[in-house]
Amino acid sequence: MRRIPLSTYRLQMNAQFTFDDAAAIAGYLKDLGISHVYCSPYLQAAPGSMHGYDVVDHQKVNEELGGEAAHQRFCDRLSELKLGQVLDIVPNHMAITPQNRYWWDVLENGPSSRYATWFDIDWQSAEVRLQNKVLIPVLGDQYGKILATGQIRIERAGMEFRVRYVDHLFPLSPHSLAAILRSASRFLQDDGLGFIADSLARLPSPDATDPILIQERHRDKDVIYALLSRSCEERSDVCEAIGKAIEGVNGDIDALDDLLNQQNYRLAYWRTADQELGYRRFFDVNTLIGLRMERQHVFDATHGRICEWIDRGVLDGIRVDHPDGLRDPQQYFDRLRSRAKDAWIIGEKILEPGEFLRQSWPIDGTTGYDFLNVCNNLLVSGEGLREFSAIYREFTGRAEKFEEMAHEKKLNVEQEALGSDVNRLANLFVQICEGNRDRRDYTRAEIRRAIREVAACFSIYRTYVVAERNELTDDDRHEIEMAVARAKQYRTDIDPGLFDFIADVLTLRYRGALESEFLLRFQQFTSPVMAKGVEDTVFYGFNRMIGLNEVGGAPATDGSTADEFHSYCSRMQATFPYTMTTLSTHDTKRCDDVRARLAALTELPGRWKSALYRWSRMNARHKTNKLPDKNTEYFLYQTLIGAWPITEQRLLTYMEKAVREAKEQTSWTQQNKEFEDALRLFIQQILKSPEFIPDLEAMVSRVNQAGRINSLAQSLIRYTAPGVPDTYQGSELWDYRLVDPDNRSPVDYELRQRLLNELKRGLSPEEIMKRADSGLPKLWVAFRSLTLRHDHPTCFGTDAGYEPLLGNGSKASHVVGYLRGGRVGVVVPRWNITRSESWAGTTIDLPRGTWRNVLTEDTVEGGRIRVQALLLRFPVALLEKISE
């Protein structure tokens, strides 16, 4: 039987918040009304991981969280409290550290590794020097310079022979070890080591991919290494001779170079990754290698523990990280569902405006970014945003449209950070063209440019065409054709026939093995192009209203109507009634209350304009050579309004990340010290300004109350709209944290438990609102909403329905209401500043019966209800039908 969560609470697990820490707060979560604890990934991750997305071993529980014993204590505590558990899993990639024994085996044995088929490696590179080798771009300078300084050395730890570069370790291939052992044999004048060396040299080649040869290689290698180990144990002079031979290599740069060239990997300057990396990554993170999850044996090996926990009832649900990185998401979800038939499964699918989740995917919904943006768009003022557009252009001097900027930044990312991925696609397409006499004369350079252009013109993260199953939806065909049409408009210098040929391959009009390979890889590629080009770049550079710059959001939007909001909710109820509804995650650019306050700011474009120019004039003296620029200054002031109060260190850390992500004045790979120093000094000076800070606080005070009401409104919607509501750790109180690492800071659970206890003992709405600074109103909405979900679960399930409530009167557009299951009603306000104090007789229609507002305990009779009276004692209303 399926155990769908009534609600979830996201916990970020790491060495500072372990299984025992999670067990200690489980009682509080139960008291709050949470049904399921939702954990970040906790399979064994790379040492020091603060997030768990860098898994190195799918068979083990993370030792830094307490290991198996602590995990069992945590699970026992949840079971004792009748709390369920949801786990975040990472099928797309693994971390490439020495702790990843599968990766270590690949580096040691090359294509003949037992795990070579696990990883998405291009063993047949177009670069001859990289064929059957893995490029490892970790060196701080050119290889020859690093080698000359002695930073690369050979070392031995027991029977593990390895290459060390600073803190990086890599295994020696067995064949290359033979030379060291021969040298040691000469020191000893003993044929025993010579025999071992000859045996290693006779192993099947690391290029061998025949299963019989692979088996022979590993069997014989194990026997030979065991013999070497026994020799070292029995004779200390053997170890001494080996050590002497190793030092001889380390002292001879030519010998060391020769040894390194015999490895199954090539150590290289870190900048080479942009163009020559031979494996698929998570976005542009070189230390996270893509898995071949489409292969059944890889799926089975990486999902064993997860499926075991599901079978035992330890887990009720799974959150799948980054499914768009997978070669075939449909196949993956089908396999996962067949193995976890009753599990609640959600996928971190980022939907662009107007895009819908695939109903063919056997999952329960998304992780909620689509919901988050729908709520945000409901609360911002469209009229105000149109004025913000003019203010932004005038102040910054930037007339560039969002779509143009997104296109430009995607091209930049493809050229720089993702250049190696483009090259791999281009190499494939060159081979396709070679097989077609009408296309064979296209050059590699123009093919590369055309591929970049088409990918940059996609308006969504990716399509899901699969030739082998003849899967091509109308939506996917339309997206591909529109992207190609836009590409032709941008690049009139490229033969339109080449673009047409790319479209033919992507839409299955031209088929074959190479064509299918290109299609699948291209679809995996457009997702990181969108994520890195837009989400991680443009969202820090297009700053009209930064509260809209959220994952899956539309920064250029003018908001949405209530009808559009209701349409979204109705569609979710009909298609994915158990999708996740969330407002903050570990990956959001800003926590929910920052966005709520900034949404209130959109109601005051005139005040914003006056403040913006006033602050710029008063702070001009703190600039250095006119730095920071106007766009960064604009971004900074909106950040201060949204997140105030904020410490200097938090703001400095955040702004450093923001400007580097924007990649306009500085970046992570090409840091502009002059600009960053000027920005740092500017921030430090304005935060000490006796003129600026009182003015800033006055502006924050003007939007703070409306921002809090927005927060309560979106919180209540989150808990009652179609879906399963998630609360991100700590956000049940006011939460003004920014992007990670800020939003992953420790949470004071003792405070939250104490405040919850006060609420449960009984406080009036007036007392709660009087103590609003403590966050009590938001905690009250969470507690009462979650309690109601437990009391009336059928009002939030597949048969609950969703029915908008009709508002009447001159301020009807300022109120949004709906019914769930015929017994639960929700009424929230919006645009609270422009509405002023009066509702001017606005009403909302409730069905007949007696309704109790569970946030105030007031009762009303159904009919035409005055909104002023309904929201008099508390800013939002949650109604429970208590009689007909």
ZALOZA-984468 format. One record per residue (C-alpha): residue in one letter; x, z, y. Coordinates in steps of 0.5 Angstrom, whole numbers, padded with zeros to 4 digits, always signed. Example, Ala and Ser with C-alpha at 12.3 -4.5 7.8 and 13.67 -1.06 7.14 Angstrom:
<rs>
A+0025+0016-0009/S+0027+0014-0002/
</rs>
This chain:
<rs>
M+0000+0000+0000/R+0003-0002+0007/R+0004+0004+0012/I+0004+0001+0018/P+0007+0005+0024/L+0002+0008+0029/S+0008+0009+0034/T+0015+0009+0033/Y+0021+0012+0037/R+0028+0009+0038/L+0034+0013+0037/Q+0041+0010+0038/M+0045+0013+0033/N+0053+0014+0034/A+0058+0019+0033/Q+0055+0023+0039/F+0048+0023+0036/T+0049+0023+0028/F+0043+0024+0023/D+0044+0032+0023/D+0042+0031+0031/A+0036+0026+0029/A+0034+0031+0024/A+0034+0037+0029/I+0029+0033+0034/A+0024+0031+0029/G+0020+0036+0030/Y+0019+0035+0037/L+0018+0027+0035/K+0012+0030+0031/D+0009+0034+0036/L+0009+0028+0041/G+0005+0024+0036/I+0010+0019+0034/S+0009+0017+0027/H+0016+0013+0025/V+0023+0015+0027/Y+0026+0008+0029/C+0033+0008+0028/S+0039+0003+0030/P+0043+0000+0025/Y+0046+0006+0021/L+0050+0002+0015/Q+0058+0003+0015/A+0060+0000+0022/A+0067-0001+0025/P+0070+0005+0027/G+0068+0008+0034/S+0062+0004+0034/M+0057+0006+0039/H+0051+0002+0037/G+0052+0000+0029/Y+0051-0008+0030/D+0058-0009+0028/V+0057-0007+0020/V+0063-0008+0016/D+0060-0005+0009/H+0053-0006+0007/Q+0053-0001+0001/K+0055+0005+0005/V+0052+0009+0010/N+0056+0010+0016/E+0061+0016+0016/E+0061+0017+0023/L+0054+0019+0023/G+0055+0024+0017/G+0055+0019+0011/E+0051+0020+0005/A+0049+0027+0005/A+0047+0028+0012/H+0043+0021+0011/Q+0039+0025+0006/R+0038+0031+0010/F+0035+0027+0015/C+0031+0023+0010/D+0029+0030+0007/R+0027+0033+0014/L+0023+0027+0016/S+0019+0027+0009/E+0018+0034+0010/L+0014+0033+0017/K+0011+0027+0014/L+0014+0022+0019/G+0016+0015+0017/Q+0022+0011+0018/V+0024+0004+0021/L+0031+0001+0021/D+0034-0004+0025/I+0038-0009+0020/V+0043-0014+0022/P+0043-0020+0018/N+0047-0025+0022/H+0054-0023+0023/M+0059-0017+0021/A+0065-0014+0024/I+0072-0017+0022/T+0076-0011+0022/P+0081-0008+0016/Q+0075-0004+0014/N+0071-0010+0012/R+0074-0011+0005/Y+0070-0018+0004/W+0073-0021+0011/W+0080-0018+0009/D+0080-0021+0002/V+0078-0028+0006/L+0084-0027+0010/E+0089-0026+0004/N+0086-0031-0001/G+0083-0037+0004/P+0078-0041+0001/S+0080-0038-0006/S+0077-0032-0004/R+0071-0029-0008/Y+0068-0028-0001/A+0069-0035+0002/T+0062-0037+0002/W+0060-0031+0005/F+0062-0033+0012/D+0061-0039+0016/I+0068-0042+0017/D+0070-0049+0018/W+0075-0050+0013/Q+0076-0057+0014/S+0077-0057+0021/A+0078-0064+0025/E+0085-0060+0027/V+0090-0061+0021/R+0094-0055+0023/L+0087-0051+0022/Q+0085-0054+0016/N+0084-0048+0010/K+0086-0043+0016/V+0082-0038+0020/L+0084-0038+0027/I+0085-0031+0029/P+0085-0031+0037/V+0088-0024+0039/L+0095-0025+0042/G+0096-0023+0049/D+0100-0029+0050/Q+0103-0035+0047/Y+0105-0034+0040/G+0112-0036+0041/K+0113-0031+0047/I+0109-0025+0043/L+0114-0027+0037/A+0120-0026+0041/T+0118-0020+0044/G+0118-0017+0037/Q+0110-0015+0037/I+0109-0018+0031/R+0111-0014+0025/I+0111-0014+0017/E+0109-0007+0014/R+0108-0004+0008/A+0103+0002+0006/G+0103+0003-0001/M+0101-0004-0005/E+0098-0007+0001/F+0103-0011+0005/R+0100-0013+0012/V+0102-0016+0019/R+0101-0012+0025/Y+0100-0014+0032/V+0099-0008+0036/D+0093-0005+0033/H+0091-0011+0029/L+0092-0011+0022/F+0092-0017+0017/P+0094-0018+0010/L+0099-0022+0007/S+0098-0028+0002/P+0100-0027-0005/H+0104-0033-0004/S+0108-0031+0002/L+0110-0024-0001/A+0114-0028-0006/A+0119-0029-0001/I+0120-0022+0001/L+0120-0020-0007/R+0125-0025-0008/S+0130-0022-0003/A+0129-0015-0005/S+0131-0018-0012/R+0137-0020-0010/F+0139-0013-0006/L+0137-0010-0013/Q+0140-0015-0017/D+0134-0014-0022/D+0130-0020-0025/G+0124-0015-0025/L+0122-0017-0018/G+0124-0024-0019/F+0119-0025-0025/I+0114-0022-0020/A+0115-0026-0015/D+0115-0032-0019/S+0109-0030-0022/L+0106-0029-0015/A+0108-0036-0013/R+0105-0039-0019/L+0098-0037-0017/P+0093-0042-0016/S+0093-0045-0009/P+0089-0041-0004/D+0086-0048-0002/A+0083-0048-0009/T+0075-0047-0009/D+0074-0049-0017/P+0070-0042-0020/I+0075-0042-0026/L+0081-0043-0021/I+0079-0037-0017/Q+0077-0033-0023/E+0084-0034-0025/R+0087-0033-0019/H+0084-0026-0018/R+0085-0024-0025/D+0092-0025-0025/K+0094-0023-0018/D+0091-0016-0020/V+0095-0016-0026/I+0101-0018-0022/Y+0100-0013-0016/A+0099-0007-0022/L+0106-0009-0025/L+0109-0009-0018/S+0106-0002-0017/R+0108+0001-0023/S+0115-0002-0021/C+0115+0002-0015/E+0112+0008-0018/E+0118+0008-0023/R+0124+0006-0019/S+0125+0009-0012/D+0130+0004-0011/V+0125-0002-0012/C+0121+0001-0006/E+0127+0001-0002/A+0129-0006-0003/I+0122-0008-0001/G+0123-0004+0005/K+0130-0007+0006/A+0127-0014+0005/I+0121-0013+0010/E+0126-0011+0015/G+0130-0017+0014/V+0124-0021+0016/N+0122-0017+0022/G+0129-0018+0024/D+0129-0025+0024/I+0125-0029+0028/D+0125-0036+0024/A+0124-0032+0018/L+0118-0028+0021/D+0115-0035+0024/D+0116-0038+0017/L+0112-0032+0013/L+0107-0032+0018/N+0106-0040+0018/Q+0104-0039+0010/Q+0098-0034+0011/N+0091-0037+0011/Y+0090-0035+0018/R+0093-0037+0024/L+0095-0032+0030/A+0094-0035+0037/Y+0093-0033+0044/W+0086-0030+0045/R+0084-0036+0050/T+0084-0041+0044/A+0078-0038+0042/D+0074-0042+0047/Q+0076-0049+0044/E+0079-0048+0037/L+0075-0042+0034/G+0073-0044+0027/Y+0068-0040+0025/R+0061-0038+0028/R+0060-0032+0032/F+0055-0027+0035/F+0054-0031+0041/D+0062-0031+0044/V+0064-0025+0041/N+0070-0026+0037/T+0070-0020+0033/L+0063-0021+0030/I+0063-0027+0025/G+0057-0031+0022/L+0054-0030+0015/R+0051-0035+0011/M+0045-0031+0010/E+0042-0038+0007/R+0046-0037+0001/Q+0042-0032-0004/H+0048-0028-0007/V+0050-0026+0000/F+0042-0024+0002/D+0042-0020-0005/A+0049-0017-0003/T+0048-0015+0004/H+0040-0012+0003/G+0041-0008-0003/R+0041-0001+0000/I+0036-0003+0005/C+0031-0006-0001/E+0033+0000-0005/W+0030+0005+0001/I+0024+0001+0002/D+0023+0001-0006/R+0024+0009-0006/G+0019+0010+0001/V+0025+0012+0005/L+0024+0006+0010/D+0017+0004+0012/G+0019-0002+0016/I+0025-0006+0018/R+0027-0009+0025/V+0031-0016+0024/D+0036-0017+0029/H+0037-0024+0032/P+0034-0028+0027/D+0035-0034+0032/G+0042-0034+0029/L+0041-0035+0022/R+0041-0042+0019/D+0034-0042+0017/P+0030-0036+0019/Q+0023-0038+0016/Q+0027-0038+0009/Y+0030-0031+0011/F+0024-0028+0013/D+0020-0031+0006/R+0026-0028+0002/L+0025-0021+0006/R+0018-0021+0005/S+0018-0023-0002/R+0023-0017-0003/A+0019-0012+0001/K+0012-0014+0000/D+0009-0008+0004/A+0014-0007+0009/W+0013-0007+0017/I+0017-0013+0019/I+0019-0015+0026/G+0024-0020+0029/E+0028-0020+0035/K+0025-0026+0037/I+0026-0028+0044/L+0020-0032+0047/E+0020-0036+0053/P+0014-0036+0058/G+0009-0040+0054/E+0012-0040+0047/F+0009-0036+0041/L+0011-0033+0035/R+0011-0038+0029/Q+0005-0036+0025/S+0009-0038+0019/W+0014-0033+0019/P+0011-0027+0014/I+0013-0022+0019/D+0008-0017+0023/G+0011-0019+0030/T+0017-0019+0035/T+0021-0013+0038/G+0016-0013+0044/Y+0020-0017+0050/D+0014-0022+0051/F+0010-0015+0052/L+0014-0012+0057/N+0014-0018+0061/V+0007-0019+0061/C+0006-0012+0063/N+0011-0013+0069/N+0008-0020+0071/L+0001-0016+0071/L+0004-0011+0076/V+0008-0015+0081/S+0005-0018+0087/G+0005-0026+0087/E+0003-0026+0094/G+0009-0022+0096/L+0014-0025+0091/R+0013-0032+0095/E+0015-0028+0101/F+0021-0025+0097/S+0023-0033+0096/A+0024-0034+0103/I+0027-0028+0104/Y+0032-0029+0099/R+0034-0036+0101/E+0034-0034+0108/F+0039-0028+0107/T+0044-0031+0102/G+0043-0038+0104/R+0042-0040+0097/A+0037-0046+0096/E+0038-0047+0089/K+0032-0046+0084/F+0032-0042+0078/E+0032-0048+0073/E+0038-0051+0077/M+0042-0045+0076/A+0040-0044+0069/H+0042-0051+0067/E+0049-0051+0071/K+0050-0044+0068/K+0049-0046+0061/L+0053-0052+0062/N+0059-0047+0064/V+0058-0043+0058/E+0058-0049+0053/Q+0064-0051+0057/E+0068-0045+0057/A+0066-0039+0052/L+0062-0044+0047/G+0067-0050+0047/S+0069-0049+0040/D+0062-0049+0038/V+0061-0055+0042/N+0067-0058+0038/R+0064-0057+0031/L+0058-0060+0033/A+0061-0066+0036/N+0066-0067+0030/L+0060-0067+0026/F+0056-0072+0030/V+0062-0077+0030/Q+0062-0077+0023/I+0054-0079+0023/C+0056-0084+0028/E+0061-0087+0024/G+0056-0088+0018/N+0052-0092+0023/R+0055-0099+0025/D+0050-0099+0032/R+0053-0092+0034/R+0060-0092+0031/D+0063-0094+0038/Y+0061-0087+0042/T+0067-0083+0043/R+0068-0076+0042/A+0068-0074+0049/E+0062-0077+0051/I+0059-0075+0044/R+0061-0068+0046/R+0058-0069+0053/A+0051-0071+0051/I+0051-0065+0046/R+0052-0060+0052/E+0047-0063+0056/V+0042-0063+0051/A+0043-0056+0049/A+0043-0054+0056/C+0036-0058+0057/F+0032-0054+0052/S+0027-0049+0055/I+0027-0044+0049/Y+0032-0041+0045/R+0031-0046+0039/T+0027-0050+0035/Y+0026-0049+0027/V+0026-0056+0024/V+0028-0056+0017/A+0030-0063+0014/E+0030-0061+0006/R+0023-0058+0007/N+0020-0064+0012/E+0019-0058+0017/L+0018-0061+0024/T+0012-0058+0028/D+0009-0061+0034/D+0012-0056+0039/D+0019-0057+0036/R+0018-0064+0037/H+0016-0064+0044/E+0021-0059+0046/I+0027-0063+0043/E+0024-0070+0046/M+0023-0066+0053/A+0030-0063+0053/V+0033-0070+0051/A+0029-0073+0057/R+0031-0068+0062/A+0038-0070+0059/K+0038-0077+0061/Q+0036-0075+0068/Y+0042-0071+0069/R+0047-0075+0066/T+0045-0082+0068/D+0053-0084+0066/I+0052-0083+0059/D+0049-0089+0055/P+0041-0087+0054/G+0042-0089+0047/L+0046-0084+0045/F+0041-0079+0047/D+0036-0082+0043/F+0040-0082+0037/I+0041-0075+0038/A+0033-0074+0038/D+0033-0078+0032/V+0037-0074+0028/L+0034-0067+0031/T+0027-0070+0030/L+0028-0072+0023/R+0027-0080+0024/Y+0035-0081+0022/R+0036-0077+0016/G+0042-0075+0011/A+0047-0069+0009/L+0051-0070+0015/E+0045-0070+0019/S+0041-0064+0016/E+0048-0060+0017/F+0048-0062+0025/L+0041-0061+0026/L+0041-0054+0023/R+0048-0052+0027/F+0045-0055+0033/Q+0039-0050+0033/Q+0043-0044+0031/F+0047-0046+0037/T+0042-0047+0043/S+0040-0039+0042/P+0047-0037+0044/V+0047-0042+0050/M+0041-0039+0053/A+0043-0032+0052/K+0050-0033+0055/G+0048-0038+0060/V+0041-0035+0062/E+0040-0028+0060/D+0047-0026+0061/T+0049-0030+0067/V+0043-0032+0071/F+0040-0026+0071/Y+0045-0023+0075/G+0046-0029+0080/F+0039-0031+0081/N+0037-0024+0085/R+0030-0026+0089/M+0027-0020+0085/I+0031-0017+0080/G+0026-0013+0076/L+0024-0020+0074/N+0030-0021+0071/E+0029-0019+0064/V+0030-0021+0057/G+0025-0027+0055/G+0023-0026+0063/A+0022-0031+0068/P+0025-0029+0074/A+0022-0035+0079/T+0015-0033+0077/D+0010-0031+0082/G+0006-0026+0077/S+0000-0027+0073/T-0007-0026+0073/A-0011-0020+0070/D-0014-0026+0066/E-0007-0028+0063/F-0006-0021+0061/H-0012-0021+0057/S-0011-0028+0054/Y-0004-0025+0052/C-0007-0019+0049/S-0013-0022+0045/R-0008-0027+0042/M-0004-0022+0040/Q-0010-0018+0037/A-0012-0025+0033/T-0005-0027+0031/F+0000-0021+0030/P-0004-0014+0031/Y+0002-0010+0029/T+0007-0013+0034/M+0011-0008+0037/T+0010-0006+0044/T+0015-0004+0048/L+0018-0003+0055/S+0025-0001+0055/T+0030-0002+0049/H+0038-0001+0048/D+0038-0008+0051/T+0034-0009+0057/K+0037-0010+0064/R+0033-0004+0067/C+0029+0001+0064/D+0022+0001+0065/D+0021+0006+0071/V+0026+0002+0075/R+0022-0005+0074/A+0016-0001+0076/R+0019+0002+0082/L+0021-0005+0084/A+0014-0008+0082/A+0012-0004+0088/L+0017-0006+0092/T+0014-0013+0092/E+0008-0011+0095/L+0012-0010+0102/P+0016-0016+0103/G+0016-0015+0110/R+0019-0008+0110/W+0024-0010+0105/K+0026-0016+0109/S+0027-0011+0115/A+0031-0006+0111/L+0035-0012+0108/Y+0038-0014+0115/R+0038-0007+0118/W+0042-0005+0112/S+0047-0011+0112/R+0048-0010+0119/M+0050-0002+0119/N+0054-0003+0113/A+0058-0010+0115/R+0064-0005+0117/H+0065-0003+0110/K+0066-0010+0108/T+0073-0013+0107/N+0074-0020+0109/K+0067-0021+0109/L+0066-0018+0102/P+0062-0017+0098/D+0058-0023+0099/K+0051-0024+0101/N+0048-0025+0094/T+0052-0019+0091/E+0049-0015+0097/Y+0042-0017+0096/F+0043-0015+0089/L+0046-0008+0090/Y+0040-0006+0095/Q+0035-0008+0090/T+0039-0004+0085/L+0039+0002+0089/I+0032+0002+0091/G+0030+0001+0084/A+0035+0007+0081/W+0035+0012+0086/P+0038+0017+0086/I+0044+0015+0082/T+0051+0017+0082/E+0057+0014+0085/Q+0060+0013+0078/R+0054+0010+0075/L+0053+0005+0080/L+0060+0003+0080/T+0060+0002+0073/Y+0054-0002+0073/M+0056-0006+0079/E+0062-0008+0076/K+0059-0011+0070/A+0053-0014+0074/V+0058-0018+0078/R+0063-0020+0072/E+0056-0022+0068/A+0054-0027+0074/K+0061-0030+0073/E+0061-0033+0081/Q+0066-0028+0084/T+0069-0025+0078/S+0068-0025+0071/W+0070-0021+0064/T+0076-0027+0063/Q+0078-0028+0070/Q+0078-0022+0074/N+0078-0023+0082/K+0081-0016+0084/E+0080-0018+0091/F+0073-0018+0090/E+0072-0012+0086/D+0076-0008+0090/A+0072-0010+0096/L+0066-0009+0092/R+0068-0002+0090/L+0070+0000+0097/F+0064-0002+0100/I+0060+0002+0095/Q+0064+0008+0096/Q+0063+0008+0103/I+0056+0006+0104/L+0054+0012+0099/K+0057+0017+0104/S+0054+0014+0110/P+0050+0019+0114/E+0046+0013+0117/F+0045+0009+0111/I+0043+0014+0105/P+0037+0017+0109/D+0034+0010+0111/L+0035+0008+0103/E+0031+0015+0101/A+0026+0013+0106/M+0025+0006+0103/V+0025+0009+0096/S+0020+0014+0098/R+0015+0009+0101/V+0015+0006+0094/N+0016+0012+0089/Q+0009+0014+0088/A+0007+0007+0087/G+0012+0006+0082/R+0010+0012+0078/I+0003+0010+0078/N+0006+0003+0076/S+0010+0007+0070/L+0004+0010+0068/A-0001+0004+0068/Q+0004+0000+0064/S+0006+0006+0059/L-0002+0007+0058/I-0002-0001+0056/R+0004+0000+0052/Y+0000+0005+0048/T-0007+0002+0047/A-0006-0005+0047/P-0006-0009+0041/G+0001-0007+0037/V+0005-0002+0035/P+0008+0002+0041/D+0015+0004+0041/T+0018+0009+0046/Y+0026+0008+0047/Q+0030+0015+0047/G+0028+0019+0053/S+0024+0014+0056/E+0018+0019+0055/L+0020+0022+0062/W+0021+0018+0068/D+0027+0014+0066/Y+0031+0010+0072/R+0037+0008+0067/L+0040+0001+0068/V+0043-0004+0063/D+0048-0001+0057/P+0052+0003+0057/D+0048+0007+0062/N+0041+0006+0058/R+0045+0009+0052/S+0047+0016+0055/P+0045+0023+0052/V+0038+0025+0052/D+0036+0032+0054/Y+0031+0034+0048/E+0031+0041+0050/L+0028+0039+0056/R+0023+0035+0053/Q+0021+0040+0048/R+0020+0045+0053/L+0015+0041+0058/L+0011+0038+0052/N+0010+0046+0050/E+0007+0047+0057/L+0003+0041+0056/K+0000+0043+0050/R-0001+0050+0052/G-0006+0047+0058/L-0005+0044+0065/S-0010+0041+0069/P-0009+0034+0072/E-0008+0037+0079/E-0002+0042+0076/I+0001+0036+0072/M+0001+0031+0078/K+0004+0037+0083/R+0010+0037+0078/A+0011+0030+0078/D+0018+0030+0079/S+0019+0033+0073/G+0016+0027+0069/L+0010+0031+0066/P+0005+0025+0068/K+0009+0020+0064/L+0010+0025+0058/W+0002+0027+0059/V+0000+0020+0058/A+0005+0019+0052/F+0002+0025+0048/R-0005+0024+0050/S-0005+0017+0048/L-0001+0018+0041/T-0006+0024+0039/L-0012+0019+0040/R-0008+0014+0036/H-0008+0019+0031/D-0015+0021+0032/H-0018+0014+0032/P-0013+0009+0028/T-0018+0004+0026/C-0019+0003+0034/F-0012+0000+0034/G-0012-0004+0027/T-0013-0011+0025/D-0021-0010+0026/A-0020-0006+0033/G-0022-0012+0037/Y-0020-0013+0044/E-0025-0014+0050/P-0024-0014+0057/L-0028-0010+0062/L-0031-0013+0068/G-0029-0010+0075/N-0033-0011+0081/G-0032-0011+0088/S-0027-0013+0094/K-0022-0009+0090/A-0023-0011+0083/S-0017-0015+0082/H-0013-0009+0083/V-0016-0006+0077/V-0015-0008+0069/G-0019-0005+0064/Y-0021-0006+0056/L-0024-0004+0050/R-0021-0002+0043/G-0025-0002+0037/G-0031+0000+0041/R-0029+0007+0042/V-0023+0007+0046/G-0023+0005+0054/V-0017+0004+0058/V-0017+0003+0066/V-0011+0002+0070/P-0010+0000+0077/R-0005-0005+0080/W-0002-0006+0087/N-0003+0001+0089/I+0000+0000+0096/T-0004-0006+0099/R-0010-0003+0096/S-0009+0003+0100/E-0013+0009+0099/S-0019+0007+0098/W-0023+0003+0093/A-0028+0001+0097/G-0034+0002+0092/T-0030-0002+0087/T-0033-0001+0080/I-0032-0003+0073/D-0037-0004+0067/L-0037+0001+0061/P-0041+0000+0055/R-0047+0005+0054/G-0045+0012+0051/T-0042+0018+0054/W-0034+0017+0055/R-0029+0023+0056/N-0023+0021+0060/V-0018+0025+0055/L-0013+0025+0061/T-0017+0030+0065/E-0023+0032+0060/D-0028+0029+0065/T-0034+0025+0062/V-0038+0019+0065/E-0044+0016+0062/G-0043+0008+0061/G-0045+0003+0066/R-0042+0001+0072/I-0037+0006+0074/R-0034+0008+0081/V-0026+0007+0080/Q-0025+0012+0085/A-0028+0017+0082/L-0025+0015+0075/L-0018+0015+0078/L-0019+0021+0082/R-0016+0027+0078/F-0010+0022+0075/P-0008+0015+0076/V-0010+0012+0070/A-0016+0013+0065/L-0016+0013+0057/L-0023+0014+0055/E-0026+0016+0048/K-0033+0015+0047/I-0036+0021+0044/S-0043+0020+0043/E-0048+0014+0044/
</rs>
